Amino acid sequence: MKCENCSKKECSKKQKNDDTQSTSVDALSSNDGSEEKNEFDTLANAKILLSDCLACDSCMTLEEGARVFQQNQKEFFRVLNLNKKCDTSKHKVLAVSLCPQSLPYFAAKFNLSVNEAAKRLCGFLKSLGVHYVFDTTIAADFSILESQREFVQRYQRRNQEEHALPMFASACPGWIRYAERVLTNLVTSHICTAKSPQQIMGSLVKGYFARQQNLSPDKIFHVVVAPCYDKKLEALREDFYTALYNSPEVDCVLTSGEIVQIMEQKNVSMKDVTEVAVDSLFDDLKEGDVVRHDGKRSDGYLEHIFKHAAKELFGVDVKEITYKALKNKDFQEVTLEKDGETVLRFAAAYGFRNIQNMVLKLKKGKFLYHFVEVLACPGGCLNGKGQAQTEDGKPDRALLAQMEEVYTAIPVRLPETNLHVQRMYQDWLEGMDSKKVQDTLHTTYSAVNHSTSSLDIKW
């Protein structure tokens, strides 16, 4: 990747400088030195360099860089340490949310079923002192449902509003960062306003769950386990922050690989961990078997929105979706034909080469698609840079193939069939068309003033 702000040199994110980066992590993560050393301090020395982060230094401020580096194991264990001390006023309720695309990594790596992996990961985290472990699938339910509704509304307004279509998916923070900092107004007005599953989960934990437990949101320390580093950047967005309680929706993001590092330093094997059922947001219920959404490597926005739009707009009940690969396997399209006319044309564009080609077509006015599921990682979320990487930073293709097999075998549950979601729309969000839905489940994306030329970046 080359950026104008890097004076035509290789992006600094691709230049690994272990000494400099490690110093930054230590300096930013250290406490005031008054606390005694313990097992957690030793564990937290595991370092992750953000050399594979999709946001290059030219579009990440120094302050953002500092805050990203604070989202590591040391911050996690700092809170665990506070909970071990007698001053209960400083205690936090630790809640960890697991992304569905992380679970196949643990299952494949440790030769477990995905249900065993979820329960043993839950058991391991609770052995460290975590109070609650949640599955973010319910947050993806909300995100998909809101995206479906927004697409239908945009399609119906397409002749009145210039930027109604195409609509781009909003779940990938690497794509969002690129769009806001580089592509600017050309793209931002086309991005779906539904929050990503991670940030909706933040609203659920710091909003709904906090109220259920009679807790102030700032008394909860919410950690998300995710497949990629860009999720750390997403957690820092100002619009994902509750000013009233001085509390972000997500306090810390740890990648799947960082969790494995903790296990290795604790000398713990997943196979030796006691299985513990994953918690539910609802009373004392526990989660059942792991479920997923349609889509081979992601939360399945394309498939769910396509089927919903076909039914709502054209009365067509689509059972199976047929993908047509175009230039490569990471750029595929899906179409709906009715009366000899193509009425819906969707695409999946994974990886920045495909994203850039897509944007060039948009700029030239040759864009044919109504909706595009955009993901920054080639191969989708399972191939996030925070997991399934070899020691030299390349994708572990054998492990990735196992992960895809595991993920595909997980049963699909339609968001519309989740009764908890339907109840929460009425009891917590005050109806599907309420202002609270807009405030809680949606955000806005806008161009950030930045000098990088949108067409100077080469991937």
Secondary structure, DSSP 8 states (H G I E B T S, - for coil): -B-GGGTTSB-GGGS--HHHHHHHHHHHH---S-S---HHHHHTT----GGG-SS-GGGS-HHHHHHHHHSSHHHHHHHHHHHHSS-GGG--EEEEEE-TTTHHHHHHHTT--HHHHHHHHHHHHHHHT--EEEETHHHHHHHHHHHHHHHHHHHHTTTT-TTSSSEE----HHHHHHIIIIITHHHHTTB--B--HHHHHHHIIIIIIHHHTT--GGGEEEEEEESSTHHHHHHT-GGGEEGGGTEES--EEEEHHHHHHHHHHHT--GGGS-----B-SSTT-B--S--B-SSSSS--HHHHHHHHHHHHHH-----S---EEEEETTEEEEEEEETTEEEEEEEEEESHHHHHHHHHHHHTT----SEEEEESSTT-GGG-TTSSB-TTS-B-HHHHHHHHHHHHHS-B--GGG-HHHHHHHHHTSSSTTSHHHHHHHB-----------TTT-B-
